[in-house]
Amino acid sequence: MARLLLALIFSLIAIGIVRAHRVPITILETAVAKGAVCLDGSPPAYAHSPGYGDGIDNWSVYIQGGAWCQNVDECLARTRTIYGSSTVTFKGFAGKKNFDGLYEDNSAVNPDFYNWNTVHIFYCDGSSFMSDVDKVDPAVNLTYRGARIYNAVMDELLRLGMGNAKNALLSGGSAGGLATILHCDKFKTLFADTTRVKCLSDSGFFIHGEHFVGADWRENIFSNVISTHGLTNLLPASCTSKVNPNLCLFPEYLVQDVKTPLFLIESSFDQYQIANHVFRDVTPRWHDCTSDLTLCNSNEITTMKDFRNTFLSTFTNTVADSSSRIGYFVHTCYIHGHIFDKAFSTCSASVGHNVLDNKSIAQAVGDWYFDRSEFEHMDIFNDLPRNCSFTDWPTLLEMCMAHEKS
């Protein structure tokens, strides 16, 4: 059996369904002079896969996620991980990053973006690239400079030719999806008026849900992030002028003021939010349930359904008030993060997961980005979280190949 599976993988590689797309990581040493450094003071890092063919003047920039640090101890702990140090990042990834899903160099499964310049910005500041504190914490040598990292990497990409782009897409996942919302309009200013510029937030719509259980806990999370990273005066004035600044990392108070076209990919049963943002003190019982849906009792499922209702209400009201052209794909799979995963983006239609209006996430994004059609769809029929995990990789690839041929 093992030989058969191996043979299948090699055969798929041979016909182009699987292609090793490992991209070298660049440590941006020149950013240090600008004070643009990670929490531990190391330079920021990115990976760039150059465009080619008719994609040579197109750019897709992805902002990595990874939650936030809410206090000095948490930020200090991150300096020992890929989320606080480019030194750890480079070693941890052995100098190269795998690009998959909507960033894969494979026309068979990623026809709209396969030959673009593709960039992955590593997340090492713990503030969704928003902090800009000049002083280094002398007690623990922590540096809060996320905004400078963002600016330094963008300067580097402009040096590499991004300013000449015909098409540009800023995207990000989770905390990077929130960063995308926060930086979307700023990204647009880097380009000429003739450039098609849009933004894509993947699982970045973290709800406040002030009337749903855990609202005070969720507010405390972002309040602590804002305090620790000194963000109060760096948050969008369009938000802070209307509500308490401690609420101005919640997208429901931000999205309506984004002017650049924005696409939102979300699950109304977002796994991360349900597991981490509902109850202040996560009990072993809740942990078991959120780790394995089959272990949930009826009360826990009811809580998840209540989260879904709150999420859909919040999301619907937010996009209805938006000043930009928003596309969205809101499903009911119990997951968090999509576009860097083949199973949940480019090949999702092959296994019947994450399909709305007969389109996969990748197809929906492509149609929306290139103005082939609008896409504003959410699953309002399923009121239970769906287990959409798919771990049988060879079978997924085989099904994906068959689907693309059909």
C-alpha positions in Angstrom: 0.0 0.0 0.0 2.8 2.4 0.9 4.4 1.8 -2.5 1.1 2.5 -4.3 0.6 5.8 -2.4 4.2 6.8 -3.2 3.7 5.9 -6.8 0.5 8.0 -6.9 2.3 11.0 -5.5 5.2 10.7 -8.0 2.7 10.4 -10.9 0.9 13.5 -9.7 4.2 15.4 -9.5 5.0 14.2 -13.0 1.8 15.6 -14.5 2.0 18.9 -12.6 -0.6 18.4 -9.9 2.0 18.5 -7.2 5.0 20.7 -7.5 7.6 21.4 -4.9 7.2 25.2 -4.4 9.6 26.0 -1.7 10.6 29.6 -1.7 13.8 31.0 -0.1 13.4 33.1 3.0 15.0 36.6 2.9 16.2 38.2 6.1 15.7 41.9 5.5 18.9 43.3 7.2 18.4 46.8 5.7 15.3 47.2 7.8 17.3 47.3 11.1 18.5 50.9 10.2 14.9 51.9 10.0 14.2 50.4 13.4 12.0 47.8 11.8 12.7 44.8 13.9 10.9 41.8 15.5 10.1 41.6 19.2 13.6 40.2 19.9 15.3 42.9 17.8 16.1 40.6 14.8 15.4 41.9 11.3 12.1 41.0 9.6 11.8 38.3 7.0 9.8 37.5 3.9 9.8 35.0 1.1 9.3 36.1 -2.6 8.5 33.8 -5.5 9.1 35.9 -8.7 6.4 36.2 -11.3 6.8 35.1 -14.8 4.9 35.0 -18.2 1.9 37.2 -18.2 2.0 37.3 -14.4 5.4 39.1 -14.2 3.7 42.5 -13.4 1.2 41.1 -10.9 1.8 40.9 -7.2 0.1 38.9 -4.4 1.3 39.8 -0.9 0.3 37.6 2.1 0.6 38.7 5.7 1.1 35.7 8.1 -1.1 35.4 11.2 -0.5 34.0 14.6 -2.7 35.7 17.3 -1.2 38.5 19.4 0.7 38.9 22.6 -1.3 40.7 25.3 1.5 41.5 27.9 5.2 41.5 28.4 5.4 37.8 29.4 3.5 36.7 26.3 5.6 38.9 24.0 8.8 37.6 25.7 7.6 34.0 25.2 7.1 34.7 21.5 10.7 35.7 21.0 11.5 32.0 21.3 9.2 31.2 18.5 8.7 32.0 14.8 6.2 34.6 15.9 8.7 36.8 17.6 12.1 36.2 15.9 13.2 35.9 12.3 16.2 33.9 13.6 13.9 31.2 14.9 11.8 31.5 11.7 14.8 30.9 9.4 15.9 27.9 11.4 12.4 26.5 11.8 11.7 26.6 8.1 15.2 25.5 7.1 15.5 28.7 5.1 12.5 28.0 2.8 8.8 28.4 3.0 6.2 26.2 1.2 3.7 28.1 -0.9 0.4 26.3 -1.3 -3.3 26.9 -2.1 -3.8 30.4 -3.7 0.0 30.9 -3.6 0.9 27.7 -5.4 2.9 27.8 -8.6 0.6 25.4 -10.4 -1.7 26.5 -13.2 -3.8 23.3 -12.9 -5.2 24.1 -9.5 -4.4 27.8 -9.2 -5.1 29.2 -12.7 -5.7 32.9 -11.7 -2.6 33.5 -9.6 -0.1 30.8 -10.3 2.5 32.9 -12.1 2.3 36.1 -10.1 5.0 37.6 -7.9 4.0 36.0 -4.6 5.2 37.3 -1.2 4.9 35.8 2.3 5.5 38.3 5.1 6.5 36.6 8.3 4.7 37.8 11.5 7.1 38.6 14.4 5.6 41.6 16.2 2.5 40.3 17.9 0.4 43.3 17.0 -1.0 42.6 13.5 1.8 44.9 12.2 0.4 48.0 14.0 2.9 48.8 16.8 5.5 51.6 16.5 7.1 52.2 19.9 10.4 53.9 19.6 11.8 52.9 23.0 13.1 49.4 23.6 11.8 47.8 26.9 15.0 47.9 28.9 13.9 45.2 31.4 13.4 42.5 28.8 14.8 44.0 25.5 11.4 43.8 23.7 10.8 45.9 20.7 7.3 46.8 19.5 7.7 47.9 15.8 5.1 46.0 13.7 4.1 49.1 11.6 7.8 49.7 10.8 8.2 46.1 9.7 5.2 46.5 7.3 6.6 49.7 5.9 10.1 48.3 5.5 8.9 45.2 3.7 6.7 47.3 1.4 9.7 49.5 0.6 11.7 46.4 -0.3 8.9 45.1 -2.5 8.7 48.4 -4.3 12.5 48.2 -4.9 11.9 44.8 -6.4 9.4 46.3 -8.9 6.0 46.0 -7.2 5.2 49.7 -7.8 4.9 48.8 -11.5 2.2 46.2 -10.9 -0.8 46.0 -13.2 -2.6 43.9 -10.5 -2.0 43.7 -6.8 -3.6 41.8 -4.0 -2.9 42.2 -0.3 -4.1 39.2 1.8 -3.6 37.7 5.2 -4.8 35.0 7.5 -6.2 35.2 11.0 -4.2 38.0 12.8 -2.8 38.7 9.3 -6.3 38.9 8.0 -7.0 41.6 10.6 -3.7 43.3 9.5 -5.0 43.2 5.9 -8.1 45.1 6.9 -6.1 47.6 8.9 -3.6 48.2 6.1 -5.8 47.8 3.0 -6.2 51.4 2.1 -2.6 52.2 2.9 -1.6 49.4 0.5 -3.7 51.0 -2.2 -1.7 54.2 -2.0 1.5 52.4 -3.2 0.2 52.1 -6.7 -0.9 54.1 -9.7 -4.6 54.7 -10.2 -4.5 52.4 -13.2 -3.5 49.4 -11.0 -6.2 47.0 -10.0 -5.7 46.8 -6.2 -7.8 44.7 -3.9 -7.5 43.1 -0.5 -8.4 39.6 0.9 -8.9 38.9 4.6 -9.0 35.2 5.5 -10.5 34.4 8.9 -9.7 37.9 10.2 -13.2 38.9 11.2 -12.9 38.6 14.9 -16.2 39.6 16.5 -16.9 41.7 19.5 -20.5 40.4 19.8 -21.3 42.6 22.8 -24.5 40.7 23.6 -23.0 37.2 23.3 -21.3 35.3 26.1 -17.6 36.3 26.5 -17.9 39.9 25.2 -15.9 41.2 28.1 -13.2 38.6 27.6 -12.9 39.4 23.9 -12.8 43.1 24.6 -10.1 42.5 27.2 -8.0 40.6 24.7 -7.7 43.5 22.3 -7.6 46.1 25.1 -4.5 44.4 26.4 -3.0 44.2 22.9 -3.6 47.9 22.4 -2.1 48.8 25.8 0.9 46.5 25.5 1.9 47.7 22.0 1.0 51.3 22.4 -1.6 51.3 19.7 -4.2 53.8 20.9 -3.0 56.7 18.7 -2.2 54.4 15.8 -5.6 52.9 15.2 -7.8 54.3 12.4 -9.3 57.7 13.4 -12.4 56.7 11.5 -13.0 54.2 14.3 -11.5 55.9 17.4 -13.6 59.1 16.7 -16.8 57.0 17.0 -16.2 54.3 19.6 -14.0 53.4 22.5 -10.5 52.9 21.0 -10.3 49.6 22.8 -12.8 48.3 20.3 -10.9 49.4 17.3 -9.2 46.1 16.5 -12.6 44.5 16.0 -13.4 44.4 12.2 -17.1 45.2 12.8 -15.9 48.7 13.7 -13.3 48.9 10.9 -14.6 47.3 7.7 -17.3 49.8 6.9 -14.7 52.5 6.5 -12.3 50.6 4.2 -12.4 52.2 0.8 -10.5 49.6 -1.2 -12.4 46.6 -2.5 -12.2 43.9 0.1 -13.0 40.1 0.1 -13.8 38.3 3.4 -13.5 34.5 3.8 -15.0 33.3 7.0 -16.6 30.4 8.8 -19.6 31.2 10.9 -18.3 28.4 13.1 -14.8 29.8 13.2 -12.7 27.3 15.1 -10.3 29.7 16.7 -12.9 32.1 17.9 -15.1 29.4 19.3 -12.3 27.7 21.1 -10.5 30.8 22.4 -12.9 33.8 22.5 -16.1 32.5 24.0 -15.3 31.6 27.6 -12.8 33.5 29.7 -11.6 30.4 31.6 -11.6 27.5 29.1 -12.7 24.3 31.0 -11.4 20.9 30.2 -14.9 20.0 29.0 -15.0 22.9 26.5 -11.4 22.2 25.4 -12.4 18.6 24.6 -15.5 19.7 22.7 -13.7 22.4 20.6 -10.9 20.0 19.8 -13.3 17.2 18.7 -16.9 18.0 17.7 -18.0 14.4 18.4 -17.3 15.1 22.1 -19.6 18.0 22.4 -22.8 17.7 24.4 -26.1 19.4 23.4 -25.4 22.5 25.6 -22.0 23.1 23.9 -23.5 22.7 20.4 -26.2 25.2 21.4 -23.4 27.6 22.4 -21.7 27.1 19.0 -25.0 27.8 17.3 -25.5 30.9 19.3 -22.0 32.0 18.2 -23.0 31.4 14.6 -26.1 33.5 14.9 -24.1 36.3 16.5 -21.4 36.1 13.9 -23.9 36.2 11.0 -25.8 39.1 12.5 -22.6 41.1 13.1 -21.1 40.2 9.7 -24.3 41.1 7.8 -24.8 44.4 9.5 -21.1 45.3 8.9 -21.0 44.6 5.2 -24.3 46.3 4.7 -22.8 49.5 6.0 -19.6 49.3 4.1 -18.4 52.1 1.9 -16.4 49.7 -0.4 -17.3 46.9 -2.7 -17.1 43.9 -0.5 -17.2 40.3 -1.6 -17.5 37.4 0.9 -17.6 33.7 1.2 -19.1 32.6 4.6 -19.4 28.9 5.1 -20.1 26.5 8.1 -17.0 24.3 8.1 -15.4 24.2 11.6 -12.0 25.5 10.6 -9.9 28.7 10.8 -7.8 29.6 7.8 -8.2 28.7 4.1 -6.2 30.2 1.4 -2.8 28.7 2.2 -4.3 25.2 2.3 -5.1 23.4 -0.9 -7.8 21.3 0.7 -9.8 24.4 1.7 -9.1 26.7 -1.2 -8.0 25.5 -4.7 -9.1 21.9 -4.3 -12.1 22.3 -1.9 -14.6 21.7 -4.7 -13.1 18.3 -5.3 -14.1 17.0 -1.9 -17.4 19.0 -1.7 -16.2 21.2 1.1 -16.4 25.0 1.1 -18.5 25.3 -2.1 -21.0 28.1 -2.4 -22.9 29.0 -5.5 -21.1 26.0 -7.1 -17.7 27.7 -6.6 -14.7 26.9 -4.5 -13.0 29.7 -2.5 -10.3 30.0 -5.2 -12.9 30.3 -7.9 -14.9 32.8 -6.0 -11.8 34.9 -5.2 -10.7 34.8 -8.8 -14.0 35.8 -10.2 -14.3 38.7 -7.7 -10.8 39.9 -8.2 -10.9 40.0 -12.0 -14.4 41.5 -12.0 -15.8 38.4 -13.8 -18.7 38.4 -11.3 -19.7 39.6 -7.9 -19.5 37.1 -5.1 -21.5 37.7 -1.9 -22.6 34.4 -0.5 -23.0 32.8 2.9 -24.4 29.5 4.1 -27.5 30.3 6.0 -29.0 26.8 5.8 -26.6 24.7 7.9 -26.9 25.7 11.5 -24.4 23.0 12.8 -20.6 23.1 12.5 -19.4 20.8 9.8 -16.3 18.7 10.1 -14.5 19.4 6.9 -11.1 18.1 7.7 -9.4 16.1 5.1 -6.2 14.2 5.9 -5.9 11.7 3.1 -3.5 13.7 1.0 -3.0 11.3 -1.9 -6.7 10.9 -2.3 -7.3 14.6 -2.2 -4.7 15.1 -5.0 -6.3 12.4 -7.1 -9.7 13.9 -6.6 -8.4 17.4 -7.4 -6.8 16.1 -10.6 -10.0 14.4 -11.7 -12.0 17.5 -10.9 -9.7 19.8 -12.9 -9.9 17.5 -15.9 -13.7 17.4 -15.9 
